[in-house]
Amino acid sequence: MRQLLNWAIKKLRSSDSPVLDSEVLLSFVIKKSKEFLLAHPEFSPTKKQISQFKKLITRRAKCEPIAYLVGHKQFYGFAFEVNKNILIPRPETELMVEKILVEINKQKKTVLIDVGTGSGCVPISVLKNTKQIQCFAIDISQKALTIAKRNAKKHGVKIKFLRGNLLEPMVSRLARLKNQKIIITANLPYLTTKQYRQNPGLHFEPKTALVADKSGLSLYEKLLKQISLLKKPVDITLFLEIDPRQSAGITKIIKKYLLQAEVKIKNDYSGKKRLTIIDFRA
């Protein structure tokens, strides 16, 4: 087994983490933990397992994400099914979950709406860590919703999934949600075409889940415009993930559509401006 791992590590020498990648993929193939690999170097995989492992290493050498190779990704302590039709959950997005939980604990009645839900990792992680609240999740991709529904079922949480463009499927429902705090979360595509082209590792993920016009902020502008047109009164807190370089741009757009909003931008765990929090009451 050591010889097989050495071959894989050499094959992945251009990777940022060739040893870890090799161990993760071999563990996946032989259905054993990484600790097992270290404790049992004499273990001999079957010919079928060796063949499967080599195929996965070859794909990884072409920058295909580990999450797609093994079919899942850890996020906020939970495993989420992923495939090539949805964006892979990122650790920086865990900050959003953390701040949402703080906000929910302040409120008596809360409705959570996740726009562009993808794998469903954000609302599912929230529901696994808080009291039972009403929750909706929206995505324009039916393929993404299929995966999100499976993830919700796996983790035993109740979410109403809706297909549509940003907040549109919820507009009529929001008018009926009186005297309740509305939390809207969105990790929408926010990269520019240039950023996408410069990162080959992103090319395996759906471009529509990563790239947006207007310096990456076009979809956030559309969402904020939708919110500005909602029937009053409304009491909404929004959580939007952005690129650290977009803090000035997103603030300008917020002030354009939500004049009375209070805006805060929080740093992620690496100290980069990542999470925009908007309190809007009108």
LOTOR-218898 format. One record per residue: residue in one letter; x, y, z of N, C-alpha, C in turn. Coordinates in Angstrom, 3 decimals. Atoms other than C-alpha are relative to their C-alpha. Layout:
BEGIN
KEBA residuo      nc1      nc2      nc3     cac1     cac2     cac3      cc1      cc2      cc3
KEBA       A        X        Y        Z        X        Y        Z        X        Y        Z
...
REM end
This chain:
BEGIN
KEBA residuo      nc1      nc2      nc3     cac1     cac2     cac3      cc1      cc2      cc3
KEBA       M    0.829   -1.211    0.000    0.000    0.000    0.000    0.864    1.262    0.000
KEBA       R   -0.891   -1.148   -0.034    2.875    2.382    0.729    0.515    0.339   -1.378
KEBA       Q   -0.481   -0.215    1.365    4.185    1.886   -2.792   -1.073    0.669   -0.849
KEBA       L    1.126   -0.589    0.739    0.739    2.741   -4.170   -0.174    1.464    0.378
KEBA       L    0.119   -1.387   -0.445    0.549    5.892   -2.074    1.147    0.859   -0.535
KEBA       N   -1.144   -0.741    0.524    4.047    6.956   -3.141   -0.190    0.329   -1.473
KEBA       W    0.287   -0.254    1.427    3.004    6.572   -6.780   -0.998    1.149   -0.143
KEBA       A    1.039   -1.022    0.076   -0.084    8.720   -6.170    0.544    1.378    0.369
KEBA       I   -0.574   -1.275   -0.446    1.839   11.419   -4.295    0.870    0.607   -1.100
KEBA       K   -0.840   -0.475    1.105    4.309   11.665   -7.164   -0.865    0.492   -1.154
KEBA       K    0.914   -0.371    1.083    1.451   11.825   -9.647   -0.666    1.358    0.279
KEBA       L    0.684   -1.236   -0.401   -0.092   14.705   -7.676    0.967    1.072    0.485
KEBA       R   -1.026   -0.931   -0.505    3.137   16.650   -7.132   -0.345    1.461   -0.254
KEBA       S    0.379   -1.396    0.268    1.557   19.785   -8.656   -1.161    0.457    0.891
KEBA       S    1.094   -0.339   -0.903   -1.277   19.657   -6.096    0.538    0.722    1.229
KEBA       D   -0.394   -0.676   -1.237   -1.209   21.821   -2.975    0.151   -0.984    1.160
KEBA       S   -0.022    0.975   -1.101   -1.709   18.736   -0.810    0.015   -1.426   -0.551
KEBA       P   -0.051    1.327    0.636   -0.560   15.589   -2.646   -0.134   -1.163    0.971
KEBA       V    0.083    1.089   -0.984   -0.198   13.467    0.501   -1.435   -0.157    0.494
KEBA       L    1.374    0.042   -0.504   -3.607   14.381    1.914   -0.962   -0.488   -1.078
KEBA       D    0.875    0.417    1.098   -5.313   13.996   -1.474    0.098   -1.506   -0.235
KEBA       S   -0.222    1.426    0.242   -3.777   10.563   -1.956   -0.631   -0.848    1.099
KEBA       E    0.554    0.750   -1.133   -4.778    9.387    1.509   -1.525    0.033    0.005
KEBA       V    1.467   -0.122    0.030   -8.339   10.695    1.186   -0.593   -0.914   -1.063
KEBA       L    0.529    0.810    1.091   -8.864    8.968   -2.151    0.189   -1.498    0.239
KEBA       L   -0.201    1.416   -0.293   -7.333    5.676   -1.043   -0.948   -0.459    1.111
KEBA       S    0.955    0.331   -1.072   -9.431    5.723    2.135   -1.397   -0.187   -0.566
KEBA       F    1.316    0.085    0.636  -12.511    6.322    0.008   -0.155   -1.304   -0.773
KEBA       V    0.068    1.198    0.846  -11.711    3.445   -2.341   -0.066   -1.273    0.835
KEBA       I   -0.031    1.238   -0.792  -10.929    0.842    0.329   -0.992    0.024    1.170
KEBA       K    1.024   -0.149   -1.041  -13.648    2.177    2.652    0.574   -0.183    1.414
KEBA       K   -0.656   -0.001   -1.304  -11.269    2.611    5.583    0.394    1.434    0.350
KEBA       S   -0.402   -1.334   -0.430  -10.205    5.637    7.642    1.460    0.270   -0.357
KEBA       K   -1.405   -0.352    0.239   -6.976    7.556    7.080    0.887   -0.565    1.108
KEBA       E   -0.748    0.579   -1.111   -5.899    6.318   10.495    0.338   -1.472   -0.288
KEBA       F   -0.243    1.403    0.368   -6.231    2.773    9.161    1.194   -0.104   -0.949
KEBA       L   -1.121    0.024    0.939   -3.803    3.597    6.357    1.330    0.075    0.732
KEBA       L   -1.242   -0.174   -0.746   -1.180    4.709    8.854    0.306   -1.211    0.875
KEBA       A   -0.200    1.112   -0.938   -1.720    1.800   11.209    0.231   -1.343   -0.698
KEBA       H   -0.098    1.282    0.714   -1.779   -0.912    8.527    0.669    0.174   -1.373
KEBA       P   -0.689   -0.184    1.291    0.851   -0.185    5.850    0.115   -1.300   -0.792
KEBA       E   -0.103    1.295    0.689    0.871   -3.911    5.025   -1.283   -0.366   -0.752
KEBA       F    1.290    0.306    0.634   -2.776   -3.820    3.854    0.130    0.035   -1.527
KEBA       S   -0.085    0.086    1.466   -3.150   -4.847    0.197   -1.382    0.182   -0.617
KEBA       P    1.270   -0.181    0.693   -6.042   -3.366   -1.829   -0.169   -1.054   -1.097
KEBA       T    0.266    0.932    1.088   -7.707   -5.597   -4.397    0.385    0.634   -1.333
KEBA       K   -0.318   -0.526    1.336   -6.927   -5.244   -8.115   -1.055    1.018   -0.443
KEBA       K    1.081   -0.920    0.361  -10.304   -3.595   -8.588    0.166    1.334    0.725
KEBA       Q   -0.203   -1.225   -0.779   -9.583   -1.081   -5.818    1.191    0.795   -0.518
KEBA       I   -1.185   -0.677    0.543   -6.147   -0.311   -7.235   -0.338    0.700   -1.303
KEBA       S    0.407   -0.590    1.281   -7.662    0.307  -10.658   -0.860    1.242    0.220
KEBA       Q    0.871   -1.143   -0.312  -10.347    2.584   -9.202    0.810    1.165    0.567
KEBA       F   -0.840   -1.025   -0.619   -7.777    4.471   -7.120    0.839    0.729   -1.041
KEBA       K   -0.838   -0.613    1.031   -5.509    5.083  -10.094   -0.817    0.907   -0.918
KEBA       K    0.874   -0.835    0.828   -8.436    6.429  -12.133   -0.325    1.310    0.713
KEBA       L    0.302   -1.203   -0.775   -9.329    8.840   -9.344    1.216    0.916    0.109
KEBA       I   -1.229   -0.798   -0.079   -5.723    9.985   -8.976    0.254    0.711   -1.332
KEBA       T   -0.175   -0.611    1.323   -5.538   10.631  -12.718   -0.940    1.182   -0.170
KEBA       R    0.961   -1.102    0.081   -8.664   12.764  -12.504    0.409    1.154    0.918
KEBA       R   -0.435   -1.034   -0.928   -7.344   14.604   -9.459    1.213    0.755   -0.542
KEBA       A   -1.177   -0.634    0.600   -4.090   15.312  -11.319   -0.392    1.052   -1.032
KEBA       K    0.513   -0.989    0.959   -6.229   17.262  -13.802   -0.797    1.090    0.710
KEBA       C    0.596   -1.043   -0.855   -7.476   19.460  -10.909   -1.473   -0.216    0.331
KEBA       E    1.391    0.250   -0.377  -10.873   17.822  -10.521   -0.100   -0.020    1.524
KEBA       P    0.105   -0.096   -1.458  -12.050   18.614   -6.965   -0.223   -1.352    0.682
KEBA       I    0.156    1.203   -0.806  -11.793   15.905   -4.335   -1.477   -0.272    0.308
KEBA       A    1.412    0.172   -0.373  -15.431   16.511   -3.362   -0.795   -0.701   -1.089
KEBA       Y    0.706    0.667    1.095  -16.648   15.467   -6.808    0.459   -1.446   -0.155
KEBA       L   -0.537    1.354    0.145  -14.408   12.412   -6.801   -0.596   -0.952    1.041
KEBA       V    0.544    0.869   -1.056  -15.781   11.102   -3.497   -1.504    0.195    0.199
KEBA       G    1.460   -0.191   -0.030  -19.301   12.545   -3.897   -0.551    0.685    1.231
KEBA       H    0.509   -0.716   -1.155  -19.495   14.522   -0.675    1.027    1.026    0.482
KEBA       K   -0.863   -1.037   -0.560  -18.093   17.518    1.206   -0.441    0.312    1.425
KEBA       Q    0.301   -0.371   -1.387  -17.877   18.322    4.921   -0.251    1.501    0.084
KEBA       F    0.319   -1.413   -0.211  -19.472   21.611    5.960   -0.671    0.138    1.355
KEBA       Y    0.525   -0.272   -1.345  -20.118   22.851    9.503   -0.204   -1.283    0.806
KEBA       G    0.044    1.253   -0.744  -19.484   19.347   10.816   -0.922   -1.052   -0.576
KEBA       F    0.915    0.945    0.631  -21.908   17.616    8.435    0.479   -0.347   -1.404
KEBA       A   -0.369    0.433    1.348  -21.384   15.640    5.239   -1.153    0.277   -0.955
KEBA       F    1.013   -0.333    1.001  -23.238   16.897    2.159    0.327   -0.656   -1.334
KEBA       E   -0.169    0.563    1.334  -23.756   15.067   -1.083    0.210    1.133   -1.003
KEBA       V   -0.236   -0.977    1.058  -22.348   16.992   -4.039    0.269   -0.735   -1.310
KEBA       N   -0.415    0.502    1.313  -21.919   16.443   -7.758    0.281    1.195   -0.897
KEBA       K   -0.449   -1.050    0.922  -20.876   18.419  -10.823   -1.067    1.046   -0.304
KEBA       N    1.084   -0.945    0.280  -24.260   20.181  -10.968   -0.138    1.090    1.049
KEBA       I    0.131   -1.001   -1.059  -23.761   22.179   -7.772    1.367    0.465    0.487
KEBA       L   -1.215   -0.568   -0.562  -21.173   24.389   -6.145    0.420   -0.787    1.241
KEBA       I   -0.523    0.687   -1.174  -18.941   22.688   -3.592   -0.009    0.969    1.188
KEBA       P   -0.004   -0.872   -1.188  -19.525   24.132   -0.078    1.426    0.378    0.414
KEBA       R   -1.308   -0.511   -0.419  -16.610   26.299    1.113    0.027    0.244    1.501
KEBA       P   -0.092   -0.235   -1.446  -15.335   26.581    4.684   -0.287    1.439    0.399
KEBA       E    0.250   -1.396   -0.360  -15.567   30.392    4.563   -1.493    0.291    0.177
KEBA       T    1.443   -0.202   -0.112  -19.349   30.072    4.220   -0.520   -0.421    1.368
KEBA       E    0.417    0.406   -1.342  -19.495   28.507    7.697   -0.219    1.215    0.902
KEBA       L    0.201   -1.236   -0.754  -19.222   32.063    9.054   -1.452    0.457   -0.103
KEBA       M    1.388   -0.389    0.195  -22.667   32.742    7.586   -0.913   -0.788    0.939
KEBA       V    0.812    0.837   -0.881  -24.175   29.821    9.483    0.132    0.470    1.449
KEBA       E   -0.266   -0.446   -1.371  -22.555   31.002   12.712   -0.771    1.270    0.331
KEBA       K    0.673   -1.283   -0.237  -23.972   34.535   12.388   -1.521   -0.128   -0.092
KEBA       I    1.450    0.232    0.100  -27.422   33.296   11.330   -0.525   -0.564    1.315
KEBA       L    0.427    0.612   -1.255  -27.649   31.185   14.477   -0.093    1.036    1.118
KEBA       V    0.043   -1.076   -0.990  -26.846   34.229   16.611   -1.263    0.838   -0.193
KEBA       E    1.172   -0.822    0.300  -29.605   36.202   14.867   -1.293   -0.729    0.355
KEBA       I    1.210    0.775   -0.292  -32.187   33.419   15.184   -0.262   -0.061    1.496
KEBA       N    0.159    0.107   -1.455  -31.573   33.123   18.903   -0.506    1.292    0.645
KEBA       K    0.520   -1.274   -0.505  -32.540   36.793   19.302   -1.508    0.109   -0.187
KEBA       Q    1.372   -0.175    0.457  -35.971   36.282   17.739   -0.943   -1.044    0.585
KEBA       K    1.025    0.943   -0.431  -39.228   34.639   18.792   -0.519   -0.802   -1.192
KEBA       K    0.505    0.668    1.194  -40.665   33.864   15.368    0.894    0.364   -1.181
KEBA       T   -0.946   -0.237    1.088  -38.282   33.457   12.444   -0.329   -0.869   -1.196
KEBA       V    0.107    0.742    1.247  -38.608   32.429    8.821    1.326    0.147   -0.732
KEBA       L   -1.286   -0.010    0.706  -35.400   31.465    7.029   -0.225   -0.304   -1.470
KEBA       I    0.104    0.192    1.445  -35.158   31.810    3.250    1.408   -0.006   -0.579
KEBA       D   -1.337    0.099    0.608  -32.015   30.582    1.480   -0.141    0.094   -1.508
KEBA       V    0.106   -0.258    1.438  -31.676   31.968   -2.038    1.254   -0.526   -0.699
KEBA       G   -1.125    0.634    0.674  -29.489   29.962   -4.434    0.594   -1.077    0.893
KEBA       T   -0.374    0.926   -1.073  -29.356   27.039   -2.033    1.054   -1.030   -0.372
KEBA       G   -1.008    0.976    0.411  -27.175   24.678   -4.101   -0.197   -1.337    0.693
KEBA       S    0.081    1.275   -0.723  -26.466   21.641   -1.910   -0.931    0.066    1.199
KEBA       G    0.831   -0.174   -1.192  -28.655   23.085    0.838    0.807    0.065    1.279
KEBA       C   -0.869    0.092   -1.187  -25.670   23.213    3.190   -0.277    1.080    1.035
KEBA       V    0.217   -1.086   -0.964  -26.511   26.590    4.755   -1.271   -0.222    0.819
KEBA       P    1.195    0.178   -0.831  -30.161   26.072    5.778   -0.005   -1.302    0.794
KEBA       I   -0.041    1.271   -0.716  -29.575   22.426    6.724    0.882    0.116    1.238
KEBA       S   -0.894   -0.176   -1.150  -26.634   23.344    8.975   -0.643    0.865    1.072
KEBA       V    0.700   -0.851   -0.963  -28.729   26.083   10.583   -1.049   -0.811    0.760
KEBA       L    1.077    0.763   -0.634  -31.669   23.767   11.247    0.521   -1.107    0.921
KEBA       K   -0.583    1.034   -0.850  -29.387   21.122   12.733    0.533    0.570    1.322
KEBA       N   -0.608   -0.633   -1.174  -28.186   23.654   15.301   -0.908    0.989    0.710
KEBA       T    0.881   -0.974   -0.632  -31.270   25.584   16.357   -1.383   -0.597    0.200
KEBA       K    1.392    0.406   -0.205  -34.907   25.391   17.361   -0.696   -0.154   -1.354
KEBA       Q    0.750    0.207    1.234  -37.471   24.359   14.780   -0.548    1.328   -0.509
KEBA       I    0.520   -1.217    0.617  -38.191   27.265   12.440   -0.502   -0.332   -1.396
KEBA       Q    0.486    0.179    1.363  -39.993   27.637    9.158    1.122    0.349   -0.970
KEBA       C   -1.147   -0.197    0.890  -37.516   27.349    6.300   -0.360   -0.285   -1.447
KEBA       F    0.172    0.158    1.437  -37.600   27.798    2.533    1.382    0.062   -0.660
KEBA       A   -1.258   -0.050    0.754  -34.800   27.184    0.033   -0.327    0.052   -1.483
KEBA       I    0.309   -0.272    1.410  -34.760   28.413   -3.554    1.231   -0.221   -0.865
KEBA       D   -1.069    0.076    0.984  -32.666   27.547   -6.568   -0.629   -0.019   -1.386
KEBA       I    0.500   -0.009    1.372  -33.080   28.078  -10.300    0.263   -1.323   -0.698
KEBA       S   -0.396    1.283    0.595  -31.523   24.674  -11.013   -0.762   -1.161    0.637
KEBA       Q    0.711    1.168   -0.505  -33.735   21.615  -10.683    0.972   -1.089    0.446
KEBA       K   -1.002    1.002   -0.375  -30.637   19.407  -10.559    0.575    0.294    1.381
KEBA       A   -0.497   -0.380   -1.319  -29.352   21.361   -7.572   -1.049   -0.309    1.070
KEBA       L    1.068    0.250   -0.960  -32.726   21.106   -5.829   -0.139   -1.484    0.320
KEBA       T    0.077    1.447   -0.218  -32.714   17.336   -6.287    1.019   -0.444    1.043
KEBA       I   -1.054    0.327   -0.965  -29.410   17.085   -4.397   -0.319    0.598    1.364
KEBA       A    0.316   -0.667   -1.264  -30.514   19.603   -1.757   -1.093   -0.750    0.762
KEBA       K    1.081    0.765   -0.645  -33.682   17.604   -1.075    0.534   -1.283    0.618
KEBA       R   -0.590    1.223   -0.547  -31.639   14.440   -0.605    0.811    0.309    1.250
KEBA       N   -0.786   -0.382   -1.176  -29.310   16.244    1.795   -0.911    0.326    1.186
KEBA       A    0.932   -0.324   -1.078  -32.267   17.575    3.801   -0.594   -1.268    0.601
KEBA       K    0.560    1.265   -0.482  -33.775   14.093    4.035    1.030   -0.774    0.817
KEBA       K   -1.081    0.698   -0.701  -30.428   12.613    5.059    0.200    0.544    1.408
KEBA       H   -0.265   -0.635   -1.291  -30.054   15.111    7.903   -1.265    0.221    0.829
KEBA       G    1.222   -0.028   -0.783  -33.674   14.926    8.988   -0.547    1.376    0.311
KEBA       V    0.536   -1.348   -0.218  -34.650   18.579    8.555   -1.115    0.284   -1.005
KEBA       K    1.165   -0.327    0.823  -37.826   20.066    7.129    0.206    1.342   -0.698
KEBA       I   -0.180   -1.207    0.810  -37.368   22.574    4.303   -0.962   -0.057   -1.183
KEBA       K    0.834   -0.107    1.196  -39.796   23.731    1.626    0.879    0.501   -1.137
KEBA       F   -0.860   -0.367    1.127  -37.828   23.758   -1.638   -0.835    0.555   -1.148
KEBA       L    0.697   -0.676    1.083  -38.875   26.091   -4.440    0.958    0.272   -1.147
KEBA       R   -0.824   -0.301    1.166  -37.582   26.513   -7.962   -0.380    1.361   -0.568
KEBA       G    0.299   -1.298    0.579  -37.248   29.990   -9.372    1.192    0.927    0.020
KEBA       N   -1.046   -1.012    0.140  -35.240   33.124   -9.996    0.095    0.849    1.264
KEBA       L   -0.250   -0.751   -1.222  -33.840   34.491   -6.743   -1.213   -0.063    0.935
KEBA       L    1.057   -0.019   -1.006  -36.651   35.585   -4.399   -1.412   -0.144   -0.597
KEBA       E    1.312   -0.011    0.651  -39.487   35.402   -6.960   -0.996   -1.021    0.551
KEBA       P    0.986    0.973   -0.490  -41.079   32.157   -5.670   -0.557    0.314    1.394
KEBA       M    0.414   -0.309   -1.365  -41.404   33.707   -2.197   -0.774    1.301    0.138
KEBA       V    0.579   -1.344   -0.116  -42.853   37.132   -3.003   -1.423   -0.046    0.538
KEBA       S    1.393    0.072   -0.451  -46.517   36.173   -2.579   -0.092   -0.584    1.408
KEBA       R    0.000    0.600   -1.333  -45.736   34.048    0.491    0.424    1.006    1.063
KEBA       L   -0.500   -0.970   -0.964  -43.844   36.879    2.178   -1.098    0.954    0.469
KEBA       A    1.093   -0.906   -0.364  -46.958   39.022    2.120   -0.879   -0.590    1.094
KEBA       R    0.831    0.673   -1.012  -48.627   36.431    4.360    0.760   -0.262    1.305
KEBA       L   -0.816    0.258   -1.191  -45.766   36.162    6.851    0.066    1.255    0.870
KEBA       K    0.077   -1.222   -0.797  -46.877   38.923    9.206    0.552   -0.239    1.410
KEBA       N   -0.516    0.021   -1.374  -45.245   39.715   12.542    1.066   -1.075    0.208
KEBA       Q   -1.084    0.968   -0.115  -42.337   37.386   11.830    1.299    0.603   -0.526
KEBA       K   -1.311   -0.427    0.462  -38.649   38.036   11.477    0.380   -0.832   -1.228
KEBA       I   -0.411    0.676    1.227  -37.455   37.203    7.967    1.520    0.057   -0.110
KEBA       I   -1.438    0.060    0.260  -33.871   36.043    7.491    0.201   -0.546   -1.403
KEBA       I   -0.284    0.424    1.374  -32.705   35.844    3.890    1.503   -0.209   -0.130
KEBA       T   -1.412    0.306    0.203  -29.410   34.156    3.119    0.259   -0.232   -1.483
KEBA       A   -0.327    0.192    1.408  -27.646   34.130   -0.227    1.511   -0.082   -0.194
KEBA       N   -1.386    0.138    0.439  -24.324   32.809   -1.431   -0.073   -0.171   -1.517
KEBA       L    0.223    0.008    1.448  -24.874   33.744   -5.065    1.320    0.072   -0.756
KEBA       P   -1.219   -0.164    0.804  -22.355   33.683   -7.919    0.524    1.427    0.126
KEBA       Y   -0.537   -1.351   -0.152  -19.987   36.603   -7.298    1.394    0.171   -0.606
KEBA       L   -1.299   -0.141    0.658  -16.835   35.920   -9.300   -0.156    0.681   -1.356
KEBA       T   -0.013   -0.556    1.352  -15.905   37.799  -12.448    0.489   -1.076   -0.971
KEBA       T   -0.470    0.954    1.024  -15.177   35.993  -15.715    1.516   -0.130    0.061
KEBA       K   -1.461    0.022   -0.087  -11.513   36.949  -15.297    0.465   -0.887    1.146
KEBA       Q   -0.361    0.830   -1.153  -11.314   35.368  -11.841   -0.218   -1.483   -0.308
KEBA       Y    0.324    1.382    0.352  -12.929   32.215  -13.178    1.052   -0.580   -0.941
KEBA       R   -0.994    0.464    0.977  -10.504   31.937  -16.092    1.367   -0.227    0.637
KEBA       Q   -1.321    0.082   -0.619   -7.498   32.422  -13.822    0.137   -1.162    0.983
KEBA       N   -0.032    1.103   -0.962   -8.428   29.466  -11.596   -0.513   -1.287   -0.646
KEBA       P    0.413    1.230    0.688   -8.460   26.141  -13.510   -0.756   -0.974    0.892
KEBA       G    0.681    0.911   -0.911   -9.624   24.287  -10.408   -1.498    0.244    0.080
KEBA       L    1.427   -0.323   -0.040  -12.988   26.072  -10.677   -0.759   -0.509   -1.215
KEBA       H    0.645    0.314    1.270  -13.657   24.869  -14.210   -0.807   -1.290    0.018
KEBA       F    0.803    1.210   -0.137  -15.117   21.570  -12.996   -1.364    0.309    0.615
KEBA       E    1.261   -0.376   -0.630  -17.848   23.391  -11.073   -0.852    0.794   -0.993
KEBA       P    0.869   -0.713    0.950  -20.900   24.895  -12.823    0.301    1.497   -0.032
KEBA       K   -0.356   -1.408    0.143  -19.920   28.303  -14.158   -1.136    0.907    0.458
KEBA       T    1.152   -0.815   -0.380  -23.454   29.598  -13.561   -0.127    0.151    1.514
KEBA       A    0.035   -0.102   -1.466  -22.956   28.973   -9.821    1.154    0.832    0.538
KEBA       L   -1.201   -0.714   -0.422  -19.735   31.006   -9.747    0.102    1.426   -0.532
KEBA       V   -0.302   -1.249    0.708  -19.752   33.887  -12.233   -1.248    0.857   -0.198
KEBA       A    1.083   -0.956    0.228  -21.910   37.011  -12.464    0.554    1.252   -0.668
KEBA       D   -0.383   -1.245    0.673  -21.858   40.238  -14.465    0.152    1.140    1.014
KEBA       K   -0.139   -1.215   -0.808  -21.250   43.766  -13.166    0.974   -0.200    1.155
KEBA       S   -1.069    0.235   -0.982  -17.997   42.928  -11.382   -0.394   -1.055    1.028
KEBA       G    0.417    1.101   -0.853  -19.655   39.843   -9.927   -1.218    0.285    0.860
KEBA       L    1.069   -0.392   -0.920  -22.533   41.709   -8.266   -1.384    0.107   -0.643
KEBA       S    1.274   -0.188    0.693  -25.344   41.568  -10.833   -1.159   -0.736    0.668
KEBA       L    1.087    0.760   -0.622  -27.363   38.850   -9.075   -0.365    0.559    1.369
KEBA       Y    0.317   -0.643   -1.275  -27.048   40.537   -5.703   -0.808    1.278   -0.223
KEBA       E    0.778   -1.207    0.296  -28.321   43.742   -7.279   -1.451   -0.361   -0.313
KEBA       K    1.367    0.434    0.324  -31.345   41.890   -8.689   -0.752   -0.429    1.254
KEBA       L    0.633    0.441   -1.241  -32.034   40.317   -5.297   -0.393    1.195    0.864
KEBA       L    0.296   -1.168   -0.824  -31.838   43.643   -3.466   -1.127    0.829   -0.600
KEBA       K    1.107   -0.705    0.657  -34.140   45.219   -6.045   -1.316   -0.704    0.304
KEBA       Q    1.205    0.761   -0.335  -36.662   42.419   -5.463   -0.460    0.316    1.426
KEBA       I    0.332   -0.272   -1.395  -36.507   43.065   -1.720   -0.560    1.415    0.169
KEBA       S    0.470   -1.390   -0.095  -36.979   46.807   -2.198   -1.447    0.157   -0.459
KEBA       L    1.357   -0.074    0.540  -40.271   46.109   -4.006   -1.020   -0.792    0.817
KEBA       L    0.922    0.781   -0.822  -41.766   43.903   -1.287   -1.031    0.904    0.665
KEBA       K    1.067   -0.731   -0.668  -45.033   44.980    0.267    0.392    0.275    1.444
KEBA       K   -0.359   -0.394   -1.355  -44.448   46.872    3.494   -1.158   -0.302    0.964
KEBA       P   -1.300   -0.101   -0.660  -44.053   46.514    6.431    0.793   -1.309   -0.109
KEBA       V   -0.866    1.173    0.009  -41.078   44.150    6.407    1.091    0.172    1.051
KEBA       D   -1.104    0.015   -0.966  -38.459   43.202    8.979    0.929   -1.131   -0.448
KEBA       I   -0.862    0.980    0.660  -35.614   41.481    7.179    1.455    0.201    0.402
KEBA       T   -1.453   -0.023   -0.110  -32.018   40.605    7.946    0.552   -0.884   -1.102
KEBA       L   -0.612    0.735    1.104  -29.941   39.535    4.957    1.438   -0.343    0.324
KEBA       F   -1.389    0.439   -0.116  -26.704   37.581    4.967    0.483   -0.344   -1.407
KEBA       L   -0.496    0.186    1.363  -24.765   37.820    1.682    1.502   -0.260    0.022
KEBA       E   -1.443    0.248    0.108  -21.395   36.232    0.977    0.542    0.705   -1.231
KEBA       I   -0.597   -0.753    1.099  -19.090   38.336   -1.206    1.488   -0.311   -0.108
KEBA       D   -1.447   -0.015    0.139  -15.562   38.498   -2.539    0.515    1.173    0.850
KEBA       P   -0.506   -1.074   -0.858  -13.419   40.589   -0.144    0.170    1.340   -0.714
KEBA       R   -0.202   -1.246    0.756  -12.829   43.133   -2.920   -1.311    0.683   -0.373
KEBA       Q    1.293   -0.538    0.412  -16.558   43.779   -3.329   -0.718    0.782    1.097
KEBA       S    0.689   -0.637   -1.129  -17.306   45.423    0.021   -0.527    1.393   -0.355
KEBA       A    0.451   -1.337    0.388  -17.487   48.949   -1.425   -1.124   -0.088   -1.024
KEBA       G    1.008    0.154    1.046  -19.486   47.789   -4.439   -1.338   -0.454    0.543
KEBA       I    1.268    0.493   -0.545  -22.084   45.865   -2.445   -0.655    1.057    0.882
KEBA       T    0.553   -1.061   -0.841  -22.491   48.755    0.005   -0.702    1.052   -0.850
KEBA       K    0.598   -0.985    0.917  -23.204   51.126   -2.889   -1.339   -0.497   -0.522
KEBA       I    1.248    0.565    0.522  -25.857   48.790   -4.294   -1.069   -0.052    1.087
KEBA       I    0.958    0.049   -1.114  -27.491   48.340   -0.884   -0.611    1.375    0.228
KEBA       K    0.496   -1.351   -0.233  -27.773   52.095   -0.412   -0.900    0.471   -1.145
KEBA       K    0.826   -0.359    1.153  -29.300   52.374   -3.887   -1.424   -0.524    0.157
KEBA       Y    1.319    0.643   -0.047  -32.172   49.990   -3.170   -0.632   -0.022    1.391
KEBA       L    0.531    0.084   -1.363  -32.533   49.858    0.625    0.536    1.174    0.811
KEBA       L   -0.516   -1.239   -0.565  -32.100   53.417    1.819    0.082   -0.035    1.523
KEBA       Q    0.060   -0.003   -1.452  -33.001   52.695    5.441    0.780   -1.150    0.630
KEBA       A   -0.674    1.199   -0.499  -30.794   49.633    5.763    1.243    0.332    0.822
KEBA       E   -1.243   -0.053   -0.771  -28.061   49.173    8.337    0.907   -1.107   -0.530
KEBA       V   -0.905    0.946    0.667  -25.011   47.475    6.790    1.238   -0.262    0.851
KEBA       K   -1.239    0.407   -0.663  -22.207   45.524    8.441    0.700   -1.019   -0.890
KEBA       I   -0.774    0.981    0.753  -19.405   43.609    6.739    0.978   -0.677    0.949
KEBA       K   -0.798    0.774   -0.936  -17.765   40.845    8.741    1.158   -0.700   -0.700
KEBA       N   -1.148    0.743    0.517  -14.340   39.307    8.225   -0.205   -1.501    0.191
KEBA       D    0.040    1.448   -0.156  -14.055   35.582    7.626    1.133   -0.437    0.926
KEBA       Y   -0.978    0.516   -0.956  -11.765   33.316    9.633    1.436    0.307   -0.396
KEBA       S   -1.346   -0.369    0.434   -8.776   34.394    7.547    0.193    1.512   -0.030
KEBA       G   -0.124   -1.452   -0.102   -9.430   38.090    8.172   -0.412    0.770   -1.237
KEBA       K    0.423   -0.670    1.241  -10.959   38.879    4.756   -1.477    0.368    0.069
KEBA       K    1.388   -0.455   -0.001  -14.161   40.879    4.280   -0.828   -0.978   -0.843
KEBA       R    0.675    1.107    0.683  -16.590   38.087    3.401   -1.514    0.034    0.125
KEBA       L    1.433    0.127   -0.256  -20.054   38.429    4.926   -0.645    1.360    0.203
KEBA       T    0.753   -1.241   -0.118  -22.413   41.337    4.401   -1.304   -0.282    0.736
KEBA       I    1.233    0.161   -0.785  -25.189   41.630    7.000   -0.806    1.294   -0.133
KEBA       I    0.849   -1.153    0.265  -28.088   43.947    6.184   -1.263   -0.107    0.843
KEBA       D    1.252   -0.075   -0.740  -30.874   44.904    8.588   -0.894    1.037   -0.693
KEBA       F    0.912   -0.871    0.759  -33.863   46.341    6.727   -1.401   -0.097    0.585
KEBA       R    1.362   -0.087   -0.521  -37.093   47.451    8.321   -0.689    1.188   -0.655
KEBA       A    0.712   -1.084    0.690  -39.623   49.453    6.353   -1.488   -0.305   -0.059
REM end
